[in-house]
Amino acid sequence: MAQAASTLPGRPASRATPDPVPLLLREAADTLRRLPRGVAKPRLSSWPAVIRDSASLLMADGGARRPTPPSPQAIDRMDRTLAWLLACEEEERRLVWARAMGISWRRLEDMDGRSHVTLRKIVARGHDRIRAFLAADDKKKPVIRKNALHGLEKRL
């Protein structure tokens, strides 16, 4: 009884933190999917589009609704995340992005011809390269102190 009281209800005693790299890549893939397509519109005619009833409208659309457009913040995160893929080699980049798009390991096996174990190792290597790129990028950024402007104000 005392052991059950020490843990939060509904949560296991030890819980690993999820890896943010695959989660952010999946979010970028979802954001890219929800962006409006840049398809050129056909030439317009002077005749208006006539919709006879709501049933014909649903049949023309196929019953599927467009996903909601992404927020500007999600598009900014997607832009930064897609730049991470440049840290990977071409093979890793292709497989990491395929997994972010939600392609199953089985389908990747069929497309690539290698086992899922090999493909998982390549994707893990790609994630490691991205993590190393992010760690190196963090070291390059200057540390901004809150009081850095304080001395500048006195000099002016």
FENDA-V193039 format. One record per helix or strand of 2 or more residues. SS is the DSSP state (hx for helix, st for strand). FROM is the first residue (numbers start at 1). TO is the last residue. If there is no record, write none. Layout:
SS/FROM/TO ; SS/FROM/TO
//
This chain:
hx/2/6 ; hx/20/34 ; hx/54/61 ; hx/72/87 ; hx/90/100 ; hx/105/112 ; hx/116/140 ; hx/148/155
//
